[in-house]
């Protein structure tokens, strides 16, 4: 570096490099300018100056200088290396790899460049190249531990675990007998455990167990040692030894569910589906009773039997489990029991049991068969549990009566208001749900979780402004919305985006959904630093797990929601594009002079606000420079409302980018292929739309949406003119060949297929609605028949064993979907109104159907309470209307705020 310079300038060049490494950028710039004064065309100095400017956020200057430096000295590995670093800082990894490879052509043994290249190859999963680079590093520096480990990990990632083991054994052969020293025992132990996991992965189980016992004294993490040992014993079939070891592990942690599962495997009493015979259930019951005697304070040993016990034994075990938790007052008890509701019959037993407990406590103040009196709070927690139980079963009126009684009993417990909020949400009254969530928040202003619950309810009720004001109470001072973005608060951005989408604000909705997509890009980027750190610290097992997790990152539910939301926004934008400037001018000419004046004032105000934001952005960019020359102040968002996101030429092409990610990472989701069908139908991509239909049939051929897409597709294909071009003929021949393979359409017309679908699902509301919609699509003259068919659907009562009140089959969201179908697709407003009146009886708390008990009804208790709050507030001389009131408002004031 700097070899072509005189000694004085060569020393200055070294100073530039040192200043860059120590982040003293101004000092580095000064040294670079001193060299360039005498040697203005020195390529390496120009490149280093550019790299330094890049760290000071002066990117355009940086690229210009680095390119100029490279042009002046194409044979310098430094210039190529710096160019690669520049690309790497902008996440242009493929370009950076090209630059590093050019640098290595000039200096093939440069350790720094090889190391940087290996990190990029690991990041980009160029595993073959990663193996080659790590081998080269090991050849150049065989006495460096990290090179051995890196070479081994590279082979492991490249699906060659046996070669990875050989490399680690070769590395161990270079060590002395008394290795490791005390300060490296942890790292060496981790390496041994990693090697053992590789042997297990290769299937060398006997050898792995032998190695593990041989190296036991050198492994520091004894818990990981025992867990790896017991895993090997079970795989080898040494079940007695495995059982003894699992019991030893349980004595260390009797609440670890995996240890109980392992113990069951060792004694031959474990089934994946949980369908045990009567003999197996008796044996399991006996096993867990013995374990319960040993681990009396363990919660898991009492909870696990509830999953496999049946009938009276289940009732007895559930009774013994629930009683102490009700006495203690554990709010999460229902969450703990909720998985049991998927087991046939157990929900009825739980209901009878809790009702008996409630009756006994209410009458005598004690549990049945007990002499000891229970504290008064036990009744409140029993009512709390019952309210959640009835909520789960869809009996919202009973659920609300129970939670109201609990609130009346003890009005100071926050959890009661949170649960009432949740019940009201399920019942369909989102406004009242937000009000009670806000009441819970006001009872403890320092609780972030309760605040977040409140924000979520407000967003579900489309009270975005109020939700934003509430959310920022727990952010840092300054630009609070940026703080929410910086904290990667994805649940907020998703809920906010969905709310904006419901309100038709596609710009803001897209902005929120794409912000979540950016978080996932940042999480992918964040793994970069761990490629060197984990090899240095020897956390190898965790490192490999992290890489596997990163490879599946985009299959996470939050990413799926964000991508699906963005696709819907783009589809809606395609279907209803924003008005052009000409159309806006035409609309303006139709307005009255006074309206025109107001409109122009509003536009000028918006332009002024935008200009001020840009000026503020420039000021912050100019002033926010630290001593090192690095800017820390973030620029103001130039597009806060997402207006620029709406200005895309082809929304469907943008949507396709996110659809491909969903198809790759969520191929087993119906929603992925429904969106694919909607998108490709609009793009006239017939074979891709057919591919989406086939995927839907593969996942769930009986689903109403799968049926809709299948019939819609072939109906649309049938209406297309006869093929003319070769490509059209090819598409036609593919469809003709494929149609007989679809069982739903085999030797049937579309009408017959639709009728056959109905025969199989006569009693399902959503299947009947799908049949009616398709009937209308196939023959628009049969609309009245389709409407009548929906209206003749009956909401049957689900069979129950003596429970309080009826449970009906229909779900609120399904009834809402049918109402929208009647009003939009079938376009029968009278039928939609009749359906609304009918559903208002089934769902009296639903604001959508304006039920008699909902906040949308003027006579509801909620609105009576709100009117009282308004009357009370009018008696005060000053009524707070600003944001500050949100911190201290009480229940009544919360109701008032929610209607603003």
CORPE-V750084 format. One record per pair of residues at least 4 apart in sequence whose ideal C-beta (glycine too) atoms are under 6 Angstrom apart, sorted by sequence separation. I is the first residue (numbers start at 1). J is the second residue. If there is no record, write none. Layout:
[[I,J] [I,J]]
This chain:
[[5,9] [35,39] [36,40] [58,62] [77,81] [104,108] [126,130] [138,142] [146,150] [175,179] [180,184] [184,188] [204,208] [238,242] [250,254] [276,280] [299,303] [300,304] [305,309] [309,313] [310,314] [314,318] [318,322] [322,326] [332,336] [360,364] [366,370] [374,378] [395,399] [407,411] [463,467] [490,494] [492,496] [505,509] [506,510] [510,514] [529,533] [530,534] [539,543] [579,583] [591,595] [620,624] [626,630] [661,665] [662,666] [670,674] [677,681] [697,701] [708,712] [711,715] [724,728] [748,752] [810,814] [820,824] [821,825] [822,826] [839,843] [885,889] [889,893] [5,10] [19,24] [53,58] [54,59] [87,92] [121,126] [155,160] [156,161] [180,185] [199,204] [233,238] [264,269] [265,270] [276,281] [309,314] [325,330] [390,395] [424,429] [458,463] [475,480] [484,489] [500,505] [534,539] [554,559] [579,584] [591,596] [639,644] [680,685] [701,706] [723,728] [748,753] [810,815] [846,851] [852,857] [855,860] [858,863] [880,885] [889,894] [73,79] [141,147] [219,225] [264,270] [295,301] [340,346] [341,347] [444,450] [625,631] [626,632] [648,654] [666,672] [700,706] [723,729] [739,745] [761,767] [822,828] [843,849] [845,851] [850,856] [854,860] [873,879] [360,367] [366,373] [476,483] [624,631] [775,782] [776,783] [844,851] [847,854] [850,857] [853,860] [855,862] [2,10] [19,27] [20,28] [53,61] [54,62] [87,95] [88,96] [121,129] [122,130] [155,163] [156,164] [180,188] [199,207] [200,208] [233,241] [234,242] [309,317] [325,333] [360,368] [365,373] [366,374] [390,398] [391,399] [424,432] [425,433] [458,466] [459,467] [472,480] [475,483] [484,492] [500,508] [501,509] [624,632] [680,688] [681,689] [745,753] [843,851] [844,852] [845,853] [846,854] [847,855] [19,28] [36,45] [53,62] [70,79] [87,96] [104,113] [121,130] [138,147] [155,164] [199,208] [233,242] [250,259] [292,301] [365,374] [390,399] [407,416] [424,433] [441,450] [458,467] [475,484] [500,509] [534,543] [624,633] [680,689] [697,706] [723,732] [744,753] [797,806] [798,807] [822,831] [823,832] [840,849] [844,853] [845,854] [847,856] [35,45] [69,79] [103,113] [137,147] [249,259] [291,301] [406,416] [440,450] [441,451] [662,672] [696,706] [776,786] [822,832] [839,849] [2,13] [269,280] [306,317] [775,786] [797,808] [840,851] [16,28] [50,62] [84,96] [121,133] [152,164] [196,208] [230,242] [305,317] [306,318] [387,399] [421,433] [455,467] [497,509] [677,689] [32,45] [70,83] [100,113] [138,151] [246,259] [361,374] [441,454] [620,633] [696,709] [758,771] [795,808] [796,809] [819,832] [822,835] [836,849] [269,283] [772,786] [16,31] [50,65] [84,99] [118,133] [152,167] [230,245] [269,284] [387,402] [421,436] [455,470] [497,512] [677,692] [795,810] [15,31] [16,32] [49,65] [50,66] [66,82] [83,99] [84,100] [117,133] [118,134] [134,150] [135,151] [151,167] [152,168] [196,212] [230,246] [246,262] [386,402] [387,403] [403,419] [420,436] [421,437] [437,453] [438,454] [454,470] [455,471] [496,512] [497,513] [676,692] [693,709] [819,835] [32,49] [66,83] [100,117] [134,151] [212,229] [246,263] [288,305] [361,378] [403,420] [437,454] [659,676] [693,710] [754,771] [772,789] [361,379] [617,635] [772,790] [12,31] [46,65] [47,66] [80,99] [114,133] [302,321] [383,402] [417,436] [493,512] [617,636] [673,692] [66,86] [134,154] [437,457] [616,636] [659,679] [693,713] [754,774] [769,790] [12,34] [46,68] [47,69] [80,102] [81,103] [114,136] [383,405] [384,406] [417,439] [418,440] [493,515] [673,695] [12,35] [29,52] [46,69] [80,103] [97,120] [114,137] [131,154] [148,171] [192,215] [209,232] [226,249] [243,266] [383,406] [400,423] [417,440] [434,457] [451,474] [493,516] [527,550] [613,636] [673,696] [869,892] [28,52] [96,120] [130,154] [208,232] [242,266] [284,308] [358,382] [399,423] [433,457] [434,458] [655,679] [815,839] [357,382] [768,793] [9,35] [43,69] [77,103] [380,406] [414,440] [448,474] [490,516] [869,895] [25,52] [93,120] [131,158] [168,195] [192,219] [205,232] [239,266] [281,308] [434,461] [869,896] [750,778] [765,793] [43,72] [77,106] [380,409] [414,443] [490,519] [670,699] [866,895] [25,55] [43,73] [77,107] [127,157] [189,219] [205,235] [380,410] [414,444] [430,460] [431,461] [485,515] [25,56] [41,72] [51,82] [93,124] [109,140] [127,158] [189,220] [193,224] [205,236] [354,385] [396,427] [430,461] [488,519] [652,683] [674,705] [812,843] [16,48] [20,52] [44,76] [47,79] [54,86] [81,113] [189,221] [196,228] [276,308] [354,386] [391,423] [677,709] [816,848] [43,76] [165,198] [44,78] [164,198] [186,220] [315,349] [319,353] [47,82] [185,220] [318,353] [391,426] [464,499] [715,750] [43,79] [421,457] [459,495] [161,198] [459,496] [462,499] [456,495] [520,559] [711,750] [787,826] [161,201] [162,202] [459,499] [161,202] [254,295] [462,503] [787,828] [255,298] [257,300] [254,298] [255,299] [260,304] [323,367] [687,731] [787,831] [255,300] [517,562] [686,731] [765,810] [516,562] [329,377] [766,814] [513,562] [765,814] [769,818] [707,757] [776,826] [327,378] [334,385] [341,392] [326,378] [329,381] [333,385] [513,565] [769,821] [773,825] [513,566] [334,388] [326,381] [326,382] [510,569] [509,569] [704,766] [708,770] [506,569] [704,767] [707,770] [711,774] [704,770] [494,561] [506,573] [490,558] [497,565] [578,646] [1,78] [574,651] [573,651] [574,652] [570,651] [331,415] [570,654] [570,655] [567,655] [567,658] [566,658] [567,659] [563,658] [563,661] [563,662] [560,666] [554,661] [564,671] [571,678] [567,675] [555,665] [554,665] [555,666] [511,642] [510,642] [508,641] [507,641] [508,642] [507,642] [510,645] [507,643] [507,645] [507,646] [197,541] [194,540] [191,538] [194,541] [190,538] [187,538] [428,812] [150,535] [149,535] [146,535] [146,536] [123,528] [398,804] [398,805] [122,531] [395,805] [119,531] [394,807] [393,807] [469,883] [428,843] [429,845] [428,845] [469,886] [427,845] [428,846] [429,847] [432,855] [431,855] [429,854] [429,855] [432,862] [442,889] [442,890] [396,845] [351,803] [439,891] [348,801] [439,894] [438,894] [435,894] [435,895] [435,898] [434,898] [431,898] [56,629] [56,630] [57,631] [25,628] [26,629] [25,629] [23,628]]
